Amino acid sequence: MSYHVIVEFGKDKAYDFKAASAEVSITTPEEARGWLEKEFSAMGCEITSPTGKILIIDKLLAVAQKAGQTRFADADEWARQYARNVALTLGRDLVRVDVEHMRLGY
C-alpha cells in the first residue's frame, strides 16, 4: 500500500507527499501519534475547545498551521515526516489536510 497526504493552504497551494508502506512502517501508530503530540507542544500550539477535549485531528491541523506553508513547499524532511505520521496516526492511505479551512478529508 502507498500513502498520500495532501497539505493545502488555499487554492493552488497544495503540497503532495507520497510514501510507500515500507517507508511508513518504520514506526508504529503510537510513535506517530507521539511525534505529533511532541511537535504540538514544541511549537506552542494552542486550541480552545468548549468541551475541554482536544482531539488528535485538532492537533495535527494546528501543527500544520503553525509550521506554515513554506515548510511544506520546501518539502524538507520535517514535512515528509509530518505526512508519514499523519497517515500512520489516522490509518488512512489518503488524507487531505486543509489548513485554510481547518478540516481533514479522507
ABEGO torsion letter per residue (X at the ends): XBBBBBBBAEBGBBBBBBBBAAAAAABBAAAAAAAAAAAAAAAGBBBBBAAGBBBAAAAAAAAAAAAEAAAAAAGBAAAAAAAAAAAAAAGBABBBBBAAAGBBBX
